Amino acid sequence: MTERDAASAHDELGDELESGAERMKERSDSLGEEIGDVRSDWRRKQEDEGVPGAEPAKDPFEEPADEAGEPEASSSEEASEER
């Protein structure tokens, strides 16, 4: 293999790798768009009470309500009420 052949093979490999990287970037961008579309659709469904199983996301900082709809007392509040 001559120096010219080695350089040509190296250039071809570089071109193949660049082409592969470009295809992966295009696919990544396409998947990102699909994810955004699905996420938007899911949020829309969460807002629609007619969609079974698509309940709105709950606030992780919201205190759970008891059956009467009142926030449950924390254990420290319950202890002070018992005294």
Order of alpha helices (4+ residues) and beta strands (2+ residues): alpha-alpha
